[in-house]
Amino acid sequence: MSNTMQSMSDSHVSNEHRLTGHRWVAMGPAGALGSVHSVEGGFTFKLLTDDGYRGVYPTLDVAQSALYAALLPGSEWPEFREH
């Protein structure tokens, strides 16, 4: 994976935020749902269906909660596996 995040017009993450190499894959009952990535200045996430990364969040817990909030209503809390 590239250390530089892709610049997308609909993404809230700018080119100045670089992935730092830590990531957590969100796993649901049917498999992977998305991932949380550490970036300079916080954490971001991306669902498998997203074209780009979402906003930058101050802590891992907040980014994981934001990913969960982006799932379909009634979804179970995913298991986050560090990779």
C-alpha positions in Angstrom: 0.0 0.0 0.0 1.3 3.5 -0.8 2.3 5.8 2.0 0.5 8.7 0.3 -3.3 8.7 0.4 -5.1 9.3 -2.8 -6.6 12.7 -3.2 -10.3 12.4 -4.0 -12.8 15.3 -4.5 -15.3 13.6 -2.2 -12.7 12.7 0.4 -12.3 14.7 3.6 -8.6 13.6 3.9 -6.1 15.8 2.2 -2.7 14.9 0.7 -1.0 16.3 3.8 -2.2 13.3 5.8 0.0 10.3 5.2 -0.7 6.7 6.2 1.8 5.7 8.9 1.6 2.0 8.4 -0.7 0.8 11.1 -4.1 -0.5 10.1 -7.0 -2.4 11.6 -9.4 -4.4 9.5 -13.0 -4.3 10.5 -14.5 -7.8 10.4 -18.2 -8.6 10.4 -20.0 -11.9 10.3 -19.7 -12.1 6.5 -16.0 -10.9 6.3 -14.1 -7.7 5.9 -16.2 -4.4 6.1 -13.5 -1.8 5.9 -10.3 -0.6 7.6 -9.0 2.0 10.0 -5.6 3.5 9.3 -3.3 5.6 11.4 -2.3 8.9 9.6 -0.2 11.8 10.7 -2.4 13.6 13.1 -4.9 10.9 13.9 -6.8 8.1 12.3 -9.0 7.7 9.2 -11.2 4.9 7.8 -12.5 3.5 4.6 -15.4 1.1 4.0 -14.8 -1.5 1.2 -17.4 0.4 -0.9 -15.8 3.8 -0.4 -13.8 5.4 -3.2 -11.6 7.4 -0.7 -10.8 7.8 2.9 -13.1 9.6 5.3 -12.2 12.4 7.7 -9.4 12.4 10.2 -10.3 11.5 13.8 -8.3 12.2 16.9 -8.2 8.7 18.4 -8.5 5.1 17.3 -11.6 4.6 19.3 -13.3 7.6 17.7 -12.3 6.4 14.2 -13.6 2.9 15.0 -16.9 4.4 16.2 -17.2 6.5 13.0 -16.7 3.4 10.9 -19.4 1.6 12.9 -21.8 4.5 12.5 -21.3 4.4 8.7 -22.5 0.7 8.6 -26.1 -0.2 7.9 -28.5 0.3 10.8 -28.7 -2.9 12.9 -25.1 -4.0 12.1 -23.1 -5.7 14.8 -20.0 -4.0 16.2 -17.2 -5.3 14.0 -14.1 -7.0 15.3 -11.0 -4.9 14.6 -7.9 -6.9 13.8 -4.6 -5.1 13.7 -2.5 -5.8 10.6 
